[in-house]
């Protein structure tokens, strides 16, 4: 089992998320996901030798995700979540693994959008945030949702991952 390292940073002043708690939950969600047979058979990590895994999470606002979308993705709208998976943009192992650490990439989450979504669904913002973190981790593992079948798979495992840390999520 590889060591899981996650680093969180919050540049959104409207919500002081407990970063160490989020890092701990993110590690548990990631560990759960890669332990699932249906995921472990399909994710790209099996193709590499590594001692640890690293990813980071940036918390910001919709204005920042709009800027990132515009500048890096040629999309002109604010997003609730953006995931930059290193492996998706890399043909070279050197960009993915440095000193035995496999770099998965970055999850960027607009906390104001999470608050809006949670309010619309009538759930706590903390639960909605955990759901989005699980979503970002599925993307970092190489799972997308271009088809309805893929979407259902991703959502199913997001929910299962949250259940593994005692969070029930039934609002999709």
C-alpha angles and dihedrals in degrees: 000000000000124000111255117219123186130175122197128195128183120204094163111101096196097074127032099208114195097248099193091050091049091049090051093048091046091054091049092048091048092047090050093049096051091046092061114099094219090054100037090054092055109033120097097234092091089070094066141063113225141147099211141015125223133192133156135215124209119197114204140134135276092263089061094047088048089054092047092047091050097044101039108019105034090237122128106210140078114259129207090219136011122186124198107194109196094208092055091063097038134087092170126076090214091070092053104040123043120172091343094310118119109214110211097182139240138313115205116196127187103218094196089057090049090052091051092048093048091050092050091050094043095237134117119277089233092060092046090049092052089051091053093047089054088049092052091048091053088055092048088054090055101260119136135175108225093133130045090246091053091045092052091048093051093046092046092055093043088057093045091049091053091048087055088063093042098261118131114207120184102151113098 
